Each structure stands twice: as structure tokens, then as C-alpha cells.
Amino acid sequence: MPTNLHIDDDLLDEALKLSGKRTKRETVNEALRAYIRYCKRLKLLELFGKIDYHPDYDYKAARRKR
């Protein structure tokens, strides 16, 4: 889907140099993927302390069942 965006040229140029990507499109797509990963990590951090830990849970046994 074509989209017109007004992106700061200095930011895009710096991102292009740092990323090593060949095109602006690749650079923007990679930046969006990185931003999405970052936001997902923040959401996971919100769960910290909210999930009860069961001390008898044996994660190694659960792996063996697969």
C-alpha cells in the first residue's frame, strides 16, 4: 500500500548509515520492526510481578513431553 510520509531527512540519513541497509525503504521497514519489538517488550515488562510463580513447576519435564 503506497503511503506518503514526511520523514525528517537528517534522521533517515543517519538511520540509513547506521543500519547498513541499501535503501530508505529497507531502513524504514527495519526501524518499524525494531519499534514493534520494543513495544512488545514494554508490554511484557508490565506483566512483571503480576503472574504468580508456581514453585513446583518443572519446565524441563514439560520440554520432555514434546
PDB file of N, CA, C, O and CB in Angstrom:
ATOM      1  N   MET A   1       0.845  -1.159   0.000  1.00  0.00           N
ATOM      2  CA  MET A   1       0.000   0.000   0.000  1.00  0.00           C
ATOM      3  C   MET A   1       0.900   1.235   0.000  1.00  0.00           C
ATOM      4  O   MET A   1       1.623   1.461   0.971  1.00  0.00           O
ATOM      5  CB  MET A   1      -0.967  -0.009   1.217  1.00  0.00           C
ATOM      6  N   PRO A   2       0.875   2.014  -1.032  1.00  0.00           N
ATOM      7  CA  PRO A   2       1.688   3.225  -1.084  1.00  0.00           C
ATOM      8  C   PRO A   2       1.236   4.226  -0.025  1.00  0.00           C
ATOM      9  O   PRO A   2       0.042   4.450   0.172  1.00  0.00           O
ATOM     10  CB  PRO A   2       1.617   3.859  -2.479  1.00  0.00           C
ATOM     11  N   THR A   3       2.211   4.819   0.648  1.00  0.00           N
ATOM     12  CA  THR A   3       1.931   5.787   1.691  1.00  0.00           C
ATOM     13  C   THR A   3       2.929   6.930   1.573  1.00  0.00           C
ATOM     14  O   THR A   3       4.128   6.705   1.410  1.00  0.00           O
ATOM     15  CB  THR A   3       1.995   5.132   3.096  1.00  0.00           C
ATOM     16  N   ASN A   4       2.433   8.137   1.653  1.00  0.00           N
ATOM     17  CA  ASN A   4       3.316   9.301   1.650  1.00  0.00           C
ATOM     18  C   ASN A   4       3.543   9.743   3.083  1.00  0.00           C
ATOM     19  O   ASN A   4       2.592   9.991   3.825  1.00  0.00           O
ATOM     20  CB  ASN A   4       2.721  10.462   0.799  1.00  0.00           C
ATOM     21  N   LEU A   5       4.802   9.839   3.467  1.00  0.00           N
ATOM     22  CA  LEU A   5       5.164  10.261   4.807  1.00  0.00           C
ATOM     23  C   LEU A   5       6.160  11.401   4.729  1.00  0.00           C
ATOM     24  O   LEU A   5       7.005  11.445   3.834  1.00  0.00           O
ATOM     25  CB  LEU A   5       5.740   9.089   5.614  1.00  0.00           C
ATOM     26  N   HIS A   6       6.056  12.313   5.663  1.00  0.00           N
ATOM     27  CA  HIS A   6       7.047  13.380   5.779  1.00  0.00           C
ATOM     28  C   HIS A   6       8.005  12.973   6.895  1.00  0.00           C
ATOM     29  O   HIS A   6       7.700  13.115   8.079  1.00  0.00           O
ATOM     30  CB  HIS A   6       6.370  14.786   6.072  1.00  0.00           C
ATOM     31  N   ILE A   7       9.169  12.464   6.493  1.00  0.00           N
ATOM     32  CA  ILE A   7      10.159  11.959   7.441  1.00  0.00           C
ATOM     33  C   ILE A   7      11.342  12.920   7.466  1.00  0.00           C
ATOM     34  O   ILE A   7      11.791  13.395   6.423  1.00  0.00           O
ATOM     35  CB  ILE A   7      10.619  10.515   7.063  1.00  0.00           C
ATOM     36  N   ASP A   8      11.835  13.197   8.653  1.00  0.00           N
ATOM     37  CA  ASP A   8      12.996  14.064   8.822  1.00  0.00           C
ATOM     38  C   ASP A   8      14.167  13.472   8.040  1.00  0.00           C
ATOM     39  O   ASP A   8      14.608  12.356   8.314  1.00  0.00           O
ATOM     40  CB  ASP A   8      13.360  14.232  10.332  1.00  0.00           C
ATOM     41  N   ASP A   9      14.666  14.235   7.061  1.00  0.00           N
ATOM     42  CA  ASP A   9      15.747  13.741   6.198  1.00  0.00           C
ATOM     43  C   ASP A   9      17.020  13.422   6.972  1.00  0.00           C
ATOM     44  O   ASP A   9      17.709  12.447   6.671  1.00  0.00           O
ATOM     45  CB  ASP A   9      16.056  14.761   5.123  1.00  0.00           C
ATOM     46  N   ASP A  10      17.331  14.249   7.975  1.00  0.00           N
ATOM     47  CA  ASP A  10      18.549  14.002   8.762  1.00  0.00           C
ATOM     48  C   ASP A  10      18.455  12.688   9.532  1.00  0.00           C
ATOM     49  O   ASP A  10      19.415  11.921   9.595  1.00  0.00           O
ATOM     50  CB  ASP A  10      18.800  15.161   9.739  1.00  0.00           C
ATOM     51  N   LEU A  11      17.271  12.440  10.122  1.00  0.00           N
ATOM     52  CA  LEU A  11      17.078  11.180  10.856  1.00  0.00           C
ATOM     53  C   LEU A  11      17.161   9.984   9.923  1.00  0.00           C
ATOM     54  O   LEU A  11      17.783   8.972  10.246  1.00  0.00           O
ATOM     55  CB  LEU A  11      15.727  11.180  11.581  1.00  0.00           C
ATOM     56  N   LEU A  12      16.534  10.110   8.775  1.00  0.00           N
ATOM     57  CA  LEU A  12      16.537   8.997   7.821  1.00  0.00           C
ATOM     58  C   LEU A  12      17.943   8.737   7.300  1.00  0.00           C
ATOM     59  O   LEU A  12      18.348   7.583   7.161  1.00  0.00           O
ATOM     60  CB  LEU A  12      15.583   9.286   6.649  1.00  0.00           C
ATOM     61  N   ASP A  13      18.689   9.794   7.011  1.00  0.00           N
ATOM     62  CA  ASP A  13      20.065   9.622   6.528  1.00  0.00           C
ATOM     63  C   ASP A  13      20.941   8.952   7.583  1.00  0.00           C
ATOM     64  O   ASP A  13      21.741   8.070   7.270  1.00  0.00           O
ATOM     65  CB  ASP A  13      20.667  10.979   6.133  1.00  0.00           C
ATOM     66  N   GLU A  14      20.780   9.378   8.835  1.00  0.00           N
ATOM     67  CA  GLU A  14      21.575   8.770   9.910  1.00  0.00           C
ATOM     68  C   GLU A  14      21.205   7.303  10.101  1.00  0.00           C
ATOM     69  O   GLU A  14      22.079   6.453  10.277  1.00  0.00           O
ATOM     70  CB  GLU A  14      21.374   9.538  11.228  1.00  0.00           C
ATOM     71  N   ALA A  15      19.906   7.011  10.065  1.00  0.00           N
ATOM     72  CA  ALA A  15      19.451   5.624  10.203  1.00  0.00           C
ATOM     73  C   ALA A  15      19.963   4.771   9.046  1.00  0.00           C
ATOM     74  O   ALA A  15      20.354   3.621   9.245  1.00  0.00           O
ATOM     75  CB  ALA A  15      17.911   5.562  10.267  1.00  0.00           C
ATOM     76  N   LEU A  16      19.962   5.320   7.867  1.00  0.00           N
ATOM     77  CA  LEU A  16      20.440   4.606   6.681  1.00  0.00           C
ATOM     78  C   LEU A  16      21.924   4.265   6.833  1.00  0.00           C
ATOM     79  O   LEU A  16      22.341   3.151   6.513  1.00  0.00           O
ATOM     80  CB  LEU A  16      20.208   5.454   5.403  1.00  0.00           C
ATOM     81  N   LYS A  17      22.716   5.219   7.318  1.00  0.00           N
ATOM     82  CA  LYS A  17      24.151   4.972   7.512  1.00  0.00           C
ATOM     83  C   LYS A  17      24.393   3.930   8.602  1.00  0.00           C
ATOM     84  O   LYS A  17      25.215   3.028   8.443  1.00  0.00           O
ATOM     85  CB  LYS A  17      24.874   6.280   7.868  1.00  0.00           C
ATOM     86  N   LEU A  18      23.669   4.068   9.704  1.00  0.00           N
ATOM     87  CA  LEU A  18      23.887   3.153  10.834  1.00  0.00           C
ATOM     88  C   LEU A  18      23.396   1.739  10.542  1.00  0.00           C
ATOM     89  O   LEU A  18      23.998   0.763  10.991  1.00  0.00           O
ATOM     90  CB  LEU A  18      23.189   3.684  12.075  1.00  0.00           C
ATOM     91  N   SER A  19      22.321   1.632   9.803  1.00  0.00           N
ATOM     92  CA  SER A  19      21.723   0.316   9.571  1.00  0.00           C
ATOM     93  C   SER A  19      22.483  -0.515   8.547  1.00  0.00           C
ATOM     94  O   SER A  19      22.473  -1.745   8.601  1.00  0.00           O
ATOM     95  CB  SER A  19      20.298   0.478   9.120  1.00  0.00           C
ATOM     96  N   GLY A  20      23.142   0.167   7.616  1.00  0.00           N
ATOM     97  CA  GLY A  20      23.820  -0.555   6.554  1.00  0.00           C
ATOM     98  C   GLY A  20      22.871  -1.060   5.485  1.00  0.00           C
ATOM     99  O   GLY A  20      23.274  -1.808   4.594  1.00  0.00           O
ATOM    100  N   LYS A  21      21.615  -0.654   5.570  1.00  0.00           N
ATOM    101  CA  LYS A  21      20.636  -1.054   4.553  1.00  0.00           C
ATOM    102  C   LYS A  21      20.930  -0.305   3.259  1.00  0.00           C
ATOM    103  O   LYS A  21      21.565   0.749   3.267  1.00  0.00           O
ATOM    104  CB  LYS A  21      19.175  -0.773   5.033  1.00  0.00           C
ATOM    105  N   ARG A  22      20.460  -0.863   2.152  1.00  0.00           N
ATOM    106  CA  ARG A  22      20.753  -0.264   0.855  1.00  0.00           C
ATOM    107  C   ARG A  22      19.765   0.832   0.470  1.00  0.00           C
ATOM    108  O   ARG A  22      20.114   1.753  -0.268  1.00  0.00           O
ATOM    109  CB  ARG A  22      20.760  -1.329  -0.206  1.00  0.00           C
ATOM    110  N   THR A  23      18.536   0.738   0.966  1.00  0.00           N
ATOM    111  CA  THR A  23      17.520   1.701   0.554  1.00  0.00           C
ATOM    112  C   THR A  23      16.829   2.316   1.759  1.00  0.00           C
ATOM    113  O   THR A  23      16.884   1.790   2.870  1.00  0.00           O
ATOM    114  CB  THR A  23      16.492   1.037  -0.354  1.00  0.00           C
ATOM    115  N   LYS A  24      16.178   3.444   1.509  1.00  0.00           N
ATOM    116  CA  LYS A  24      15.408   4.096   2.562  1.00  0.00           C
ATOM    117  C   LYS A  24      14.238   3.214   2.985  1.00  0.00           C
ATOM    118  O   LYS A  24      13.883   3.150   4.162  1.00  0.00           O
ATOM    119  CB  LYS A  24      14.900   5.473   2.091  1.00  0.00           C
ATOM    120  N   ARG A  25      13.659   2.550   2.024  1.00  0.00           N
ATOM    121  CA  ARG A  25      12.527   1.662   2.311  1.00  0.00           C
ATOM    122  C   ARG A  25      12.933   0.543   3.270  1.00  0.00           C
ATOM    123  O   ARG A  25      12.230   0.275   4.245  1.00  0.00           O
ATOM    124  CB  ARG A  25      11.973   1.062   1.006  1.00  0.00           C
ATOM    125  N   GLU A  26      14.063  -0.110   2.998  1.00  0.00           N
ATOM    126  CA  GLU A  26      14.559  -1.167   3.889  1.00  0.00           C
ATOM    127  C   GLU A  26      14.832  -0.603   5.284  1.00  0.00           C
ATOM    128  O   GLU A  26      14.536  -1.244   6.292  1.00  0.00           O
ATOM    129  CB  GLU A  26      15.845  -1.811   3.310  1.00  0.00           C
ATOM    130  N   THR A  27      15.397   0.595   5.328  1.00  0.00           N
ATOM    131  CA  THR A  27      15.722   1.225   6.598  1.00  0.00           C
ATOM    132  C   THR A  27      14.463   1.508   7.411  1.00  0.00           C
ATOM    133  O   THR A  27      14.419   1.222   8.607  1.00  0.00           O
ATOM    134  CB  THR A  27      16.498   2.516   6.364  1.00  0.00           C
ATOM    135  N   VAL A  28      13.445   2.065   6.769  1.00  0.00           N
ATOM    136  CA  VAL A  28      12.190   2.380   7.462  1.00  0.00           C
ATOM    137  C   VAL A  28      11.508   1.098   7.922  1.00  0.00           C
ATOM    138  O   VAL A  28      11.006   1.036   9.044  1.00  0.00           O
ATOM    139  CB  VAL A  28      11.245   3.191   6.545  1.00  0.00           C
ATOM    140  N   ASN A  29      11.482   0.079   7.075  1.00  0.00           N
ATOM    141  CA  ASN A  29      10.847  -1.185   7.459  1.00  0.00           C
ATOM    142  C   ASN A  29      11.564  -1.825   8.648  1.00  0.00           C
ATOM    143  O   ASN A  29      10.915  -2.347   9.555  1.00  0.00           O
ATOM    144  CB  ASN A  29      10.830  -2.157   6.269  1.00  0.00           C
ATOM    145  N   GLU A  30      12.891  -1.789   8.650  1.00  0.00           N
ATOM    146  CA  GLU A  30      13.652  -2.341   9.773  1.00  0.00           C
ATOM    147  C   GLU A  30      13.399  -1.534  11.041  1.00  0.00           C
ATOM    148  O   GLU A  30      13.275  -2.100  12.127  1.00  0.00           O
ATOM    149  CB  GLU A  30      15.157  -2.362   9.448  1.00  0.00           C
ATOM    150  N   ALA A  31      13.323  -0.216  10.903  1.00  0.00           N
ATOM    151  CA  ALA A  31      13.050   0.639  12.062  1.00  0.00           C
ATOM    152  C   ALA A  31      11.672   0.334  12.635  1.00  0.00           C
ATOM    153  O   ALA A  31      11.501   0.306  13.854  1.00  0.00           O
ATOM    154  CB  ALA A  31      13.147   2.130  11.674  1.00  0.00           C
ATOM    155  N   LEU A  32      10.695   0.105  11.776  1.00  0.00           N
ATOM    156  CA  LEU A  32       9.351  -0.244  12.250  1.00  0.00           C
ATOM    157  C   LEU A  32       9.354  -1.587  12.966  1.00  0.00           C
ATOM    158  O   LEU A  32       8.705  -1.740  14.001  1.00  0.00           O
ATOM    159  CB  LEU A  32       8.362  -0.278  11.081  1.00  0.00           C
ATOM    160  N   ARG A  33      10.082  -2.565  12.421  1.00  0.00           N
ATOM    161  CA  ARG A  33      10.178  -3.867  13.087  1.00  0.00           C
ATOM    162  C   ARG A  33      10.834  -3.727  14.462  1.00  0.00           C
ATOM    163  O   ARG A  33      10.393  -4.348  15.429  1.00  0.00           O
ATOM    164  CB  ARG A  33      10.975  -4.859  12.216  1.00  0.00           C
ATOM    165  N   ALA A  34      11.886  -2.913  14.547  1.00  0.00           N
ATOM    166  CA  ALA A  34      12.573  -2.702  15.827  1.00  0.00           C
ATOM    167  C   ALA A  34      11.647  -2.006  16.818  1.00  0.00           C
ATOM    168  O   ALA A  34      11.643  -2.340  18.003  1.00  0.00           O
ATOM    169  CB  ALA A  34      13.861  -1.872  15.625  1.00  0.00           C
ATOM    170  N   TYR A  35      10.873  -1.055  16.349  1.00  0.00           N
ATOM    171  CA  TYR A  35       9.941  -0.342  17.219  1.00  0.00           C
ATOM    172  C   TYR A  35       8.853  -1.282  17.744  1.00  0.00           C
ATOM    173  O   TYR A  35       8.471  -1.210  18.912  1.00  0.00           O
ATOM    174  CB  TYR A  35       9.304   0.838  16.468  1.00  0.00           C
ATOM    175  N   ILE A  36       8.370  -2.146  16.889  1.00  0.00           N
ATOM    176  CA  ILE A  36       7.345  -3.118  17.297  1.00  0.00           C
ATOM    177  C   ILE A  36       7.903  -4.065  18.350  1.00  0.00           C
ATOM    178  O   ILE A  36       7.233  -4.346  19.344  1.00  0.00           O
ATOM    179  CB  ILE A  36       6.833  -3.918  16.079  1.00  0.00           C
ATOM    180  N   ARG A  37       9.140  -4.568  18.142  1.00  0.00           N
ATOM    181  CA  ARG A  37       9.776  -5.436  19.144  1.00  0.00           C
ATOM    182  C   ARG A  37       9.925  -4.708  20.474  1.00  0.00           C
ATOM    183  O   ARG A  37       9.680  -5.283  21.535  1.00  0.00           O
ATOM    184  CB  ARG A  37      11.155  -5.916  18.648  1.00  0.00           C
ATOM    185  N   TYR A  38      10.326  -3.449  20.414  1.00  0.00           N
ATOM    186  CA  TYR A  38      10.499  -2.641  21.621  1.00  0.00           C
ATOM    187  C   TYR A  38       9.171  -2.494  22.367  1.00  0.00           C
ATOM    188  O   TYR A  38       9.121  -2.665  23.585  1.00  0.00           O
ATOM    189  CB  TYR A  38      11.067  -1.252  21.263  1.00  0.00           C
ATOM    190  N   CYS A  39       8.112  -2.181  21.650  1.00  0.00           N
ATOM    191  CA  CYS A  39       6.788  -2.016  22.280  1.00  0.00           C
ATOM    192  C   CYS A  39       6.302  -3.323  22.898  1.00  0.00           C
ATOM    193  O   CYS A  39       5.706  -3.314  23.975  1.00  0.00           O
ATOM    194  CB  CYS A  39       5.761  -1.513  21.249  1.00  0.00           C
ATOM    195  N   LYS A  40       6.549  -4.437  22.228  1.00  0.00           N
ATOM    196  CA  LYS A  40       6.148  -5.735  22.778  1.00  0.00           C
ATOM    197  C   LYS A  40       6.908  -6.043  24.063  1.00  0.00           C
ATOM    198  O   LYS A  40       6.337  -6.592  25.006  1.00  0.00           O
ATOM    199  CB  LYS A  40       6.383  -6.849  21.749  1.00  0.00           C
ATOM    200  N   ARG A  41       8.200  -5.691  24.106  1.00  0.00           N
ATOM    201  CA  ARG A  41       8.980  -5.901  25.325  1.00  0.00           C
ATOM    202  C   ARG A  41       8.436  -5.053  26.470  1.00  0.00           C
ATOM    203  O   ARG A  41       8.382  -5.511  27.611  1.00  0.00           O
ATOM    204  CB  ARG A  41      10.459  -5.572  25.079  1.00  0.00           C
ATOM    205  N   LEU A  42       8.035  -3.823  26.169  1.00  0.00           N
ATOM    206  CA  LEU A  42       7.452  -2.971  27.202  1.00  0.00           C
ATOM    207  C   LEU A  42       6.172  -3.575  27.761  1.00  0.00           C
ATOM    208  O   LEU A  42       5.923  -3.519  28.965  1.00  0.00           O
ATOM    209  CB  LEU A  42       7.172  -1.579  26.646  1.00  0.00           C
ATOM    210  N   LYS A  43       5.358  -4.156  26.875  1.00  0.00           N
ATOM    211  CA  LYS A  43       4.121  -4.792  27.317  1.00  0.00           C
ATOM    212  C   LYS A  43       4.423  -5.975  28.237  1.00  0.00           C
ATOM    213  O   LYS A  43       3.728  -6.190  29.229  1.00  0.00           O
ATOM    214  CB  LYS A  43       3.290  -5.254  26.106  1.00  0.00           C
ATOM    215  N   LEU A  44       5.464  -6.739  27.902  1.00  0.00           N
ATOM    216  CA  LEU A  44       5.851  -7.859  28.749  1.00  0.00           C
ATOM    217  C   LEU A  44       6.320  -7.385  30.117  1.00  0.00           C
ATOM    218  O   LEU A  44       6.037  -8.023  31.131  1.00  0.00           O
ATOM    219  CB  LEU A  44       6.943  -8.673  28.078  1.00  0.00           C
ATOM    220  N   LEU A  45       7.033  -6.271  30.144  1.00  0.00           N
ATOM    221  CA  LEU A  45       7.507  -5.741  31.417  1.00  0.00           C
ATOM    222  C   LEU A  45       6.353  -5.325  32.321  1.00  0.00           C
ATOM    223  O   LEU A  45       6.468  -5.375  33.546  1.00  0.00           O
ATOM    224  CB  LEU A  45       8.430  -4.559  31.181  1.00  0.00           C
ATOM    225  N   GLU A  46       5.239  -4.913  31.715  1.00  0.00           N
ATOM    226  CA  GLU A  46       4.071  -4.539  32.507  1.00  0.00           C
ATOM    227  C   GLU A  46       3.529  -5.733  33.298  1.00  0.00           C
ATOM    228  O   GLU A  46       2.879  -5.554  34.328  1.00  0.00           O
ATOM    229  CB  GLU A  46       2.978  -3.968  31.599  1.00  0.00           C
ATOM    230  N   LEU A  47       3.796  -6.943  32.816  1.00  0.00           N
ATOM    231  CA  LEU A  47       3.330  -8.153  33.499  1.00  0.00           C
ATOM    232  C   LEU A  47       4.205  -8.541  34.685  1.00  0.00           C
ATOM    233  O   LEU A  47       3.816  -9.378  35.499  1.00  0.00           O
ATOM    234  CB  LEU A  47       3.275  -9.301  32.522  1.00  0.00           C
ATOM    235  N   PHE A  48       5.382  -7.934  34.782  1.00  0.00           N
ATOM    236  CA  PHE A  48       6.315  -8.289  35.848  1.00  0.00           C
ATOM    237  C   PHE A  48       5.642  -8.132  37.213  1.00  0.00           C
ATOM    238  O   PHE A  48       5.125  -7.066  37.545  1.00  0.00           O
ATOM    239  CB  PHE A  48       7.589  -7.416  35.770  1.00  0.00           C
ATOM    240  N   GLY A  49       5.659  -9.203  37.989  1.00  0.00           N
ATOM    241  CA  GLY A  49       5.078  -9.192  39.321  1.00  0.00           C
ATOM    242  C   GLY A  49       3.584  -9.467  39.346  1.00  0.00           C
ATOM    243  O   GLY A  49       2.987  -9.544  40.420  1.00  0.00           O
ATOM    244  N   LYS A  50       2.971  -9.617  38.175  1.00  0.00           N
ATOM    245  CA  LYS A  50       1.523  -9.849  38.112  1.00  0.00           C
ATOM    246  C   LYS A  50       1.176 -11.313  37.868  1.00  0.00           C
ATOM    247  O   LYS A  50       0.028 -11.721  38.047  1.00  0.00           O
ATOM    248  CB  LYS A  50       0.909  -8.996  37.021  1.00  0.00           C
ATOM    249  N   ILE A  51       2.159 -12.094  37.463  1.00  0.00           N
ATOM    250  CA  ILE A  51       1.930 -13.503  37.181  1.00  0.00           C
ATOM    251  C   ILE A  51       2.499 -14.314  38.343  1.00  0.00           C
ATOM    252  O   ILE A  51       3.668 -14.172  38.703  1.00  0.00           O
ATOM    253  CB  ILE A  51       2.581 -13.927  35.817  1.00  0.00           C
ATOM    254  N   ASP A  52       1.671 -15.148  38.912  1.00  0.00           N
ATOM    255  CA  ASP A  52       2.116 -15.961  40.041  1.00  0.00           C
ATOM    256  C   ASP A  52       3.044 -17.069  39.563  1.00  0.00           C
ATOM    257  O   ASP A  52       2.797 -17.724  38.551  1.00  0.00           O
ATOM    258  CB  ASP A  52       0.911 -16.558  40.790  1.00  0.00           C
ATOM    259  N   TYR A  53       4.092 -17.255  40.303  1.00  0.00           N
ATOM    260  CA  TYR A  53       5.067 -18.302  40.024  1.00  0.00           C
ATOM    261  C   TYR A  53       4.720 -19.518  40.869  1.00  0.00           C
ATOM    262  O   TYR A  53       4.512 -19.407  42.077  1.00  0.00           O
ATOM    263  CB  TYR A  53       6.521 -17.816  40.313  1.00  0.00           C
ATOM    264  N   HIS A  54       4.659 -20.665  40.233  1.00  0.00           N
ATOM    265  CA  HIS A  54       4.358 -21.904  40.949  1.00  0.00           C
ATOM    266  C   HIS A  54       5.685 -22.612  41.217  1.00  0.00           C
ATOM    267  O   HIS A  54       6.322 -23.072  40.269  1.00  0.00           O
ATOM    268  CB  HIS A  54       3.368 -22.826  40.128  1.00  0.00           C
ATOM    269  N   PRO A  55       6.119 -22.714  42.454  1.00  0.00           N
ATOM    270  CA  PRO A  55       7.443 -23.262  42.760  1.00  0.00           C
ATOM    271  C   PRO A  55       7.625 -24.731  42.374  1.00  0.00           C
ATOM    272  O   PRO A  55       8.760 -25.181  42.215  1.00  0.00           O
ATOM    273  CB  PRO A  55       7.711 -23.109  44.217  1.00  0.00           C
ATOM    274  N   ASP A  56       6.539 -25.487  42.222  1.00  0.00           N
ATOM    275  CA  ASP A  56       6.652 -26.903  41.873  1.00  0.00           C
ATOM    276  C   ASP A  56       6.686 -27.154  40.364  1.00  0.00           C
ATOM    277  O   ASP A  56       6.840 -28.297  39.934  1.00  0.00           O
ATOM    278  CB  ASP A  56       5.504 -27.664  42.478  1.00  0.00           C
ATOM    279  N   TYR A  57       6.544 -26.104  39.562  1.00  0.00           N
ATOM    280  CA  TYR A  57       6.518 -26.275  38.110  1.00  0.00           C
ATOM    281  C   TYR A  57       7.889 -26.729  37.611  1.00  0.00           C
ATOM    282  O   TYR A  57       8.911 -26.129  37.943  1.00  0.00           O
ATOM    283  CB  TYR A  57       6.096 -24.959  37.411  1.00  0.00           C
ATOM    284  N   ASP A  58       7.897 -27.784  36.820  1.00  0.00           N
ATOM    285  CA  ASP A  58       9.143 -28.336  36.285  1.00  0.00           C
ATOM    286  C   ASP A  58       9.169 -28.102  34.776  1.00  0.00           C
ATOM    287  O   ASP A  58       8.613 -28.892  34.013  1.00  0.00           O
ATOM    288  CB  ASP A  58       9.278 -29.865  36.619  1.00  0.00           C
ATOM    289  N   TYR A  59       9.809 -27.026  34.351  1.00  0.00           N
ATOM    290  CA  TYR A  59       9.837 -26.690  32.932  1.00  0.00           C
ATOM    291  C   TYR A  59      10.599 -27.723  32.116  1.00  0.00           C
ATOM    292  O   TYR A  59      10.314 -27.901  30.932  1.00  0.00           O
ATOM    293  CB  TYR A  59      10.454 -25.322  32.734  1.00  0.00           C
ATOM    294  N   LYS A  60      11.561 -28.405  32.723  1.00  0.00           N
ATOM    295  CA  LYS A  60      12.318 -29.428  31.996  1.00  0.00           C
ATOM    296  C   LYS A  60      11.421 -30.627  31.688  1.00  0.00           C
ATOM    297  O   LYS A  60      11.526 -31.218  30.613  1.00  0.00           O
ATOM    298  CB  LYS A  60      13.559 -29.878  32.814  1.00  0.00           C
ATOM    299  N   ALA A  61      10.561 -30.982  32.601  1.00  0.00           N
ATOM    300  CA  ALA A  61       9.616 -32.094  32.360  1.00  0.00           C
ATOM    301  C   ALA A  61       8.651 -31.717  31.230  1.00  0.00           C
ATOM    302  O   ALA A  61       8.303 -32.558  30.401  1.00  0.00           O
ATOM    303  CB  ALA A  61       8.816 -32.443  33.668  1.00  0.00           C
ATOM    304  N   ALA A  62       8.231 -30.474  31.202  1.00  0.00           N
ATOM    305  CA  ALA A  62       7.329 -30.018  30.150  1.00  0.00           C
ATOM    306  C   ALA A  62       8.003 -30.093  28.786  1.00  0.00           C
ATOM    307  O   ALA A  62       7.347 -30.405  27.792  1.00  0.00           O
ATOM    308  CB  ALA A  62       6.861 -28.589  30.431  1.00  0.00           C
ATOM    309  N   ARG A  63       9.292 -29.812  28.724  1.00  0.00           N
ATOM    310  CA  ARG A  63      10.032 -29.912  27.467  1.00  0.00           C
ATOM    311  C   ARG A  63      10.137 -31.373  26.995  1.00  0.00           C
ATOM    312  O   ARG A  63      10.053 -31.651  25.799  1.00  0.00           O
ATOM    313  CB  ARG A  63      11.439 -29.306  27.631  1.00  0.00           C
ATOM    314  N   ARG A  64      10.315 -32.278  27.922  1.00  0.00           N
ATOM    315  CA  ARG A  64      10.463 -33.703  27.566  1.00  0.00           C
ATOM    316  C   ARG A  64       9.177 -34.261  26.977  1.00  0.00           C
ATOM    317  O   ARG A  64       9.230 -35.205  26.188  1.00  0.00           O
ATOM    318  CB  ARG A  64      10.869 -34.529  28.798  1.00  0.00           C
ATOM    319  N   LYS A  65       8.039 -33.716  27.331  1.00  0.00           N
ATOM    320  CA  LYS A  65       6.760 -34.215  26.838  1.00  0.00           C
ATOM    321  C   LYS A  65       6.541 -33.937  25.373  1.00  0.00           C
ATOM    322  O   LYS A  65       5.707 -34.588  24.744  1.00  0.00           O
ATOM    323  CB  LYS A  65       5.647 -33.620  27.621  1.00  0.00           C
ATOM    324  N   ARG A  66       7.264 -32.992  24.811  1.00  0.00           N
ATOM    325  CA  ARG A  66       7.080 -32.636  23.399  1.00  0.00           C
ATOM    326  C   ARG A  66       7.599 -33.661  22.493  1.00  0.00           C
ATOM    327  O   ARG A  66       7.518 -33.507  21.275  1.00  0.00           O
ATOM    328  CB  ARG A  66       7.725 -31.357  23.085  1.00  0.00           C
TER     329      ARG A  66
END
